[in-house]
Amino acid sequence: MKRRGFMMMTGAALLSGLLLPLRVLAAVWNKAAFEATTLAGATQGLQVDKETPSADITVNAPDRAENGAVVQVEVISRIPGTEAIAIVVEHNPTPLIANFMFAKGADPYVVTRIKMAETAEVKAIVKVGSRYFTAGKQVEVLENGCG
């Protein structure tokens, strides 16, 4: 009887250990920001109150995207202490595309592919402490990608 109890407790501990990463990811997920349908709603969900334009942020994206379904975007922050980089596109059905968080000492550099509904500015919002910095790049979309 003691062996069965030990095995059940060990199994329960292993299962909870496997589910813990899912709980951590759920805690980080910002549902309000990602489900917002306006740029203002997305930035409010990210708790951005004031954005300061910065030349220390580089947003590399094509001037013209043949197909809005696959637009490569690269964001580099040279601002010391960068904690997060969010990518937003105003004219998308859900403007917040991604929100990347960086551990201390990590290079704040991101390359990803996004969908764009129409021609718009791809904007990066960089979080440093309680301050937010921004830079953007206008991308002309020739074929709709969010249809």
Buried (B, 14 or more C-beta within 10 A) or exposed (E): EEEEEEEEEEEEEEEEEEEEEEEEEEEEEBEEBBEBEEBEBBBBBBEBEEBEEBEBBBBEBBEEBEEBBEBEBBBBBEBEEBBBBBBBBBBBEBBBBBBBEBEEEEEBBBEEEBBBBBBBBBBBBBBBEEBBBBBBBEBEBEEEBBE
